Amino acid sequence: MRIAILQPTFLPWLGWFDIADQVDMVIILDDVAFSKQSWQQRNRLRTPRGLEVVTVPVRTAGRLGQTINEVEIAASRFAVKLERTIVGNYARSPYFENYFSEFQKILRISSEAGKLARLNMQFIQWLFEVLGISTPYCFSKDMAVTGKRGEYVASLCQLIGASDYLSPLGAKNYLIEDYAAFDQRGIKVWLHEYIHPEYRQCFSPFIPYASTLDLLFNEGQRSLDIIRSGRRQPIRWML
């Protein structure tokens, strides 16, 4: 059984969904410390000026150490600004009309609910549905596991009964230090390998690493095939 453990980021990039698409289970890591100005609250959209960052404002003053699932949205009115940004840059994209109304509905309802993790997960769940990804997921906050960093991740894998763990490439550095936690449990560690595919965008030239929303508005039902086209064989991580 191969699993992945992913944070509930805001409108994730293509690689996030490529990982989720090739495992048997995703654990949503929502009970670790929130990182301000990280992908947990921001992502990038394609505009005539290049990639521009859109951010969900959140409450952080006096809340040092809060976990991702505790973070509150600071002002729901950011949703209006985000809608305008998306309409201004994507209204002429081929599949905008197919998806925008549902996106808008989720944005308004979830932003009013006031929790960042809920907003992010509503979008992730919606993107799973429209992309056609059926991988089941659960939440780390609901699992009785303790530990720090690699030890915690390895314990989550063990609890689920995983034999293999597919890790984002960005976690390579901590895996160097914490590899023993996986090795002691007999869990094989693999690093995600991905070459960002090119697809049509509203503006030229093509620029990679935008939110998956950019792909969806421009390619519609072809989006999952395009995501999968960037997939490479994962690298077995061994010391």
Secondary structure, DSSP 4 states (H G I P E B T S, - for coil): -EEEEE---SS-BHHHHHHHHTSSEEEE--SSBP-TTSTTTEEEEEETTEEEEEE--B--TT-TT-BGGGPBBS-TTHHHHHHHHHHHHHTTSTTHHHHHHHHHHHHHHHHHHTBHHHHHHHHHHHHHHHHT----EEEGGGS----SHHHHHHHHHHHHT-SEEEE-GGGHHHHHHHHHHHHTTT-EEEE--B-PPP---SSSS-----BHHHHHHHHGGGHHHHHHHTB-PPEEE--
